[in-house]
């Protein structure tokens, strides 16, 4: 068989699988519909398998990388960073409780009845890297929004997760892990987002790892609520209790109750959901009475493209080692909904060095093919529709030190909504 070059377009036949439709994530979501197979532009990756949350599918996709002239690349980069046709959503401003987000007509249409006992408020999740904050947030809302890996500092953005019930609404801020040492401008902006999340919070959750020796949480509290004149109600959550013996759990509970300045300590296993209801009950006991901040049928205010980028970044953390995941920034350059074909999503991965770009692409593009396959499968599972995913790797030197770029990427407390 003749060996084809990377510049040629590969396509594989695909099959359409029927997927269950979950609760709507966003008001504009529509039910999945089967799409016909068609040829697509280069750097598109596809398979016939549907394996959600699998980093290394057994069947490899075929991917293509097209060449660009230097002038075209510069023009495309300049246009991709233009804010003329973009709008931003602030995550640093808490809505005024006295100004309802829904008018009476909208509330009637959604059959919403906020009685005098309805509770609502903001909750900040704090903790050092890799203690399980994102896992707990996903358990609280009953859906996987925040990306989760076994590597520290996976979460970079402050993820807004909305957990609603008939008589309550909790708006959870899943924050980046509190860093002991800030190496880049990116790190300092992430820590600023942690502090601003707590400013808006009605109560605070501090997570610690039950597998580690008990230690003071003064550093976490200082970074989170150190500057506040009035300290919000604070709960310490001893996570990963499933990994240690019950007797050890009791000892560590006693230590944290004695040596930490918190209102209560609750042991949980965020991975399996044990103790999560106790956390929910504690939060509800601290939230003030009032109407919901958001419609009850959504679980986040972030747009779809934000979660698409997060899924790709999660796969980078799962597939690559050492400094590669931390040197990568993922941007959704184009997201086109096509009624008669698969949605087209164009993604760029920025790295700081050419050597990192070579590693991400891999020999003959194999590493990038695996990455694109795993990301596309999870994106399709998240969106409940078939998509074409196009990924390109670019070099942007020292992007983690460029405050202007970091603000554009949403690390300044804003997210791009369109």
C-alpha positions in Angstrom: 0.0 0.0 0.0 1.3 3.4 -0.9 2.4 5.5 2.1 0.6 8.9 2.2 2.2 12.1 3.4 0.9 14.2 6.3 -0.2 16.9 4.0 -2.8 14.7 2.4 -6.3 14.5 3.9 -7.3 11.3 5.6 -10.8 10.4 6.2 -12.3 7.3 7.9 -16.0 6.3 7.8 -17.9 7.1 10.9 -21.0 5.6 12.5 -23.7 7.5 14.3 -24.6 6.3 17.7 -27.7 7.2 19.6 -26.9 9.0 22.8 -29.1 9.7 25.9 -30.0 13.3 26.2 -29.1 14.7 29.7 -30.5 17.8 31.3 -29.9 20.8 29.2 -26.6 22.4 29.9 -27.5 25.7 28.3 -30.7 27.2 27.1 -29.6 27.0 23.4 -28.7 23.3 23.5 -30.6 21.2 21.1 -31.1 17.4 20.8 -28.4 15.5 19.0 -29.1 14.6 15.4 -27.2 12.2 13.1 -25.0 13.9 10.6 -23.8 12.4 7.3 -20.1 11.6 6.7 -18.3 14.2 4.5 -14.9 15.3 3.6 -13.5 18.0 5.8 -10.6 20.4 5.9 -7.1 19.4 7.1 -6.2 18.7 10.7 -9.5 17.0 11.2 -9.5 13.8 13.4 -12.2 11.1 13.4 -12.8 7.6 14.5 -15.8 5.1 14.6 -15.5 4.5 18.3 -17.3 6.3 21.1 -15.4 6.0 24.4 -16.1 8.9 26.7 -13.3 10.0 29.1 -10.7 7.7 27.5 -7.3 9.3 26.9 -5.8 6.6 24.7 -8.4 5.0 22.3 -7.3 1.7 20.9 -8.2 2.7 17.4 -6.2 5.7 16.1 -7.7 8.5 14.1 -6.0 9.8 11.0 -5.1 13.5 11.2 -3.6 15.9 8.8 -1.5 19.0 9.3 -1.6 21.7 6.6 1.2 24.1 5.7 0.8 27.8 6.1 2.9 30.6 4.8 4.4 33.0 7.4 2.2 35.8 6.2 -1.0 33.8 6.4 0.0 32.6 9.9 0.6 36.1 11.2 -2.6 37.4 9.6 -4.6 34.5 11.1 -3.0 35.1 14.6 -3.8 38.8 14.5 -7.4 38.2 13.6 -7.8 35.5 16.2 -6.9 37.9 19.0 -9.2 40.7 17.8 -11.8 41.6 20.4 -14.0 43.6 17.9 -16.5 40.8 17.5 -16.2 39.3 21.0 -17.9 40.0 24.3 -16.8 39.1 27.8 -18.5 37.9 30.9 -17.1 39.0 34.3 -16.7 36.4 37.0 -15.6 38.9 39.6 -18.9 40.7 40.0 -21.7 39.1 42.1 -25.2 39.9 40.8 -27.2 42.2 43.0 -29.7 40.1 45.0 -32.2 43.0 44.9 -32.2 43.1 41.1 -33.8 39.9 39.8 -32.2 38.3 36.7 -35.6 37.1 35.6 -38.7 39.3 35.4 -42.1 38.1 36.4 -43.1 37.0 32.9 -39.9 34.9 32.6 -40.4 33.4 36.0 -44.0 32.4 35.1 -42.9 30.9 31.8 -40.3 28.7 33.6 -42.8 27.8 36.3 -40.5 29.2 39.0 -41.9 29.9 42.5 -39.4 31.4 44.9 -41.1 31.1 48.3 -39.9 32.8 51.5 -37.8 29.7 52.4 -35.9 29.6 49.1 -32.1 29.9 49.7 -29.5 31.1 47.2 -25.9 32.2 47.4 -22.3 31.9 46.3 -19.8 29.2 47.6 -16.0 29.4 47.1 -14.0 26.1 46.9 -10.5 26.6 48.2 -7.5 24.3 48.7 -4.0 23.4 47.6 -3.5 21.8 44.2 -4.8 18.2 43.7 -6.9 17.9 46.8 -10.2 17.2 44.8 -11.9 20.5 44.5 -13.1 19.9 40.9 -14.2 16.4 41.7 -16.3 17.7 44.6 -17.8 20.4 42.4 -18.8 17.9 39.7 -20.4 15.7 42.4 -22.3 18.7 43.8 -23.9 19.5 40.5 -24.3 15.9 39.4 -22.4 16.5 36.1 -18.8 16.7 34.9 -17.9 20.3 34.2 -14.5 20.9 35.8 -11.7 18.8 34.3 -10.0 16.3 36.6 -6.6 14.7 36.3 -4.1 13.2 38.8 -1.7 16.1 38.2 -1.6 19.2 40.4 -2.7 22.6 39.1 -5.1 21.2 36.5 -7.6 23.9 37.2 -6.6 27.4 35.9 -9.8 29.3 35.6 -12.4 29.9 38.2 -15.2 27.6 37.1 -18.7 28.8 37.8 -20.9 25.7 38.6 -24.6 26.2 39.3 -26.3 23.6 41.6 -30.1 24.1 41.8 -32.9 22.4 43.7 -36.6 23.1 44.2 -35.9 25.3 47.2 -32.3 26.4 46.7 -29.5 27.5 44.3 -25.8 27.2 45.1 -23.4 28.9 42.8 -20.0 27.2 43.3 -16.7 28.8 42.4 -14.2 25.9 41.6 -10.9 27.8 42.0 -7.3 27.0 41.1 -5.2 25.4 43.8 -3.5 27.8 46.1 0.2 27.9 45.1 3.1 28.2 47.6 5.3 29.8 45.0 4.2 31.9 42.0 6.5 31.2 39.0 4.8 33.1 36.3 2.4 36.0 35.7 -0.2 33.4 35.1 0.2 32.0 38.6 -0.3 35.4 40.2 -3.4 36.1 38.1 -4.8 32.7 39.1 -4.3 33.5 42.8 -6.0 36.9 42.3 -9.0 35.0 40.9 -9.0 32.8 44.1 -9.2 35.9 46.3 -11.9 37.6 44.3 -14.0 34.5 44.4 -14.0 34.5 48.2 -15.0 38.2 48.2 -18.3 37.3 46.6 -18.9 34.1 48.6 -21.6 33.7 51.2 -19.6 30.7 52.7 -16.2 29.0 52.0 -15.2 25.4 51.7 -11.6 24.5 52.3 -10.5 21.0 51.1 -7.6 19.0 52.5 -6.2 15.6 51.5 -6.9 13.0 54.1 -4.0 10.9 52.9 -1.5 13.5 53.9 -0.4 14.4 57.5 -2.6 17.1 59.1 -1.2 20.5 58.5 -2.3 24.1 59.2 -4.5 25.7 56.5 -3.4 29.2 57.4 -1.8 29.7 54.0 -5.0 28.8 52.2 -7.1 30.9 54.5 -4.7 33.8 54.2 -4.8 33.7 50.4 -8.6 33.4 50.4 -10.1 35.4 53.2 -7.1 37.0 54.8 -8.1 40.6 53.7 -11.8 40.3 54.6 -13.0 42.3 57.6 -15.8 39.9 58.2 -14.9 36.2 57.8 -17.6 34.1 56.0 -18.7 30.8 57.4 -16.0 28.3 56.7 -16.2 24.5 56.4 -13.1 22.2 56.3 -13.6 19.2 54.1 -11.4 16.1 54.7 -11.4 14.6 51.3 -10.3 11.1 50.1 -11.5 9.4 53.3 -12.0 6.2 51.2 -8.2 5.9 51.0 -7.5 5.6 54.7 -8.8 3.6 57.7 -11.8 4.9 59.7 -9.6 5.2 62.8 -7.2 7.5 60.9 -10.1 9.6 59.7 -11.3 10.1 63.3 -7.8 11.2 64.5 -7.4 13.7 61.7 -10.9 15.1 62.2 -10.0 15.7 65.9 -6.7 17.4 64.9 -8.4 19.7 62.4 -11.2 20.6 64.8 -8.6 21.5 67.4 -6.0 23.3 65.4 -7.8 25.1 62.6 -10.0 28.2 62.7 -13.1 26.7 60.9 -16.8 26.3 61.9 -17.0 22.6 61.2 -15.1 19.6 59.7 -16.7 17.0 57.5 -15.0 13.9 56.0 -16.0 13.0 52.4 -15.0 10.9 49.4 -15.6 13.3 46.5 -14.7 10.6 44.0 -17.6 8.3 45.2 -19.9 10.9 46.5 -19.7 9.8 50.2 -20.5 12.7 52.5 -21.4 15.1 49.7 -25.0 15.4 51.0 -23.6 16.5 54.4 -21.6 19.2 52.7 -24.7 20.3 50.8 -26.8 20.5 54.0 -24.1 22.6 55.7 -24.0 25.0 52.8 -27.8 25.4 52.8 -27.7 26.2 56.5 -25.4 29.1 55.8 -27.0 30.6 52.6 -29.4 33.5 53.0 -33.0 33.4 51.9 -33.7 34.8 48.5 -34.5 34.1 44.8 -32.3 32.2 42.4 -29.5 34.1 40.7 -29.8 32.0 37.5 -32.5 30.0 35.7 -32.8 26.5 37.3 -32.2 24.6 34.1 -28.6 25.6 33.5 -25.4 24.4 35.3 -22.9 27.0 34.3 -22.7 30.5 32.8 -19.6 29.6 30.8 -20.2 29.1 27.0 -19.8 25.8 25.2 -16.5 26.9 23.7 -15.0 27.3 27.1 -15.6 23.7 28.0 -14.4 22.5 24.6 -11.1 24.2 25.3 -11.0 22.7 28.8 -11.6 19.2 27.5 -8.7 19.5 25.1 -6.5 20.8 27.9 -7.5 17.9 30.1 -6.4 15.4 27.4 -3.0 17.3 27.2 -2.6 16.7 31.0 -3.4 13.1 30.6 -1.2 12.3 27.6 1.9 14.4 28.2 4.5 14.6 31.0 6.8 17.0 32.7 6.4 20.7 31.7 4.3 20.2 28.5 0.8 20.4 30.1 1.7 23.5 32.0 3.2 25.2 29.0 0.1 24.7 26.9 -2.8 27.2 26.4 -5.8 26.0 24.5 -8.0 28.4 22.5 -11.2 27.7 20.5 -10.5 29.8 17.3 -13.7 29.0 15.5 -17.0 27.2 16.5 -19.5 26.9 13.7 -22.9 25.2 14.1 -23.9 23.7 10.8 -27.5 22.5 10.6 -26.8 20.1 7.7 -23.4 18.9 8.7 -21.3 18.2 11.8 -20.4 21.2 13.9 -16.9 22.5 13.0 -14.6 23.4 15.9 -11.1 24.8 15.2 -8.7 24.7 18.2 -5.2 26.1 18.7 -2.7 24.8 21.2 -0.1 27.4 22.2 3.3 26.3 23.6 6.3 28.4 24.5 9.1 26.6 22.6 9.5 24.9 19.3 10.8 21.8 21.1 7.5 21.6 23.0 5.6 21.9 19.7 7.6 18.9 18.4 6.6 16.8 21.4 2.9 17.7 21.2 2.7 16.8 17.5 4.9 13.7 17.9 6.6 11.6 15.3 4.7 11.7 12.1 1.9 13.5 14.0 0.9 10.4 16.0 0.8 12.1 19.4 -1.5 14.9 18.0 -3.7 12.3 16.4 -4.2 10.5 19.8 -4.9 13.8 21.5 -7.4 14.9 18.9 -9.2 11.6 19.0 -9.6 11.5 22.8 -10.6 15.2 22.9 -13.2 14.8 20.1 -14.9 11.8 21.7 -15.3 13.7 25.0 -16.5 16.9 23.2 -19.1 14.8 21.4 -20.2 13.3 24.7 -20.4 16.7 26.3 -22.3 18.4 23.4 -24.4 15.3 22.6 -23.6 15.8 18.9 -21.0 14.8 16.3 -18.3 17.3 15.5 -15.3 17.9 13.3 -12.3 18.8 15.4 -9.4 20.6 13.9 -6.3 21.1 16.1 -3.2 23.2 15.3 -0.1 23.7 17.4 1.6 27.1 17.5 4.5 28.6 19.4 3.9 31.8 21.4 7.0 32.5 23.4 6.5 33.4 27.1 2.7 33.6 26.9 2.5 32.8 30.6 4.3 36.1 31.3 2.2 38.3 28.9 -0.5 40.0 30.9 -2.3 41.3 27.9 -2.6 37.8 26.4 -3.5 36.3 29.8 -6.4 38.8 30.1 -7.6 37.9 26.6 -7.5 34.2 27.6 -9.8 34.9 30.5 -7.3 34.8 33.4 -8.2 38.3 34.4 -11.6 37.4 35.8 -13.5 37.4 32.5 -14.5 34.8 30.0 -15.2 35.1 26.3 -18.8 34.4 25.6 -19.0 34.4 21.8 
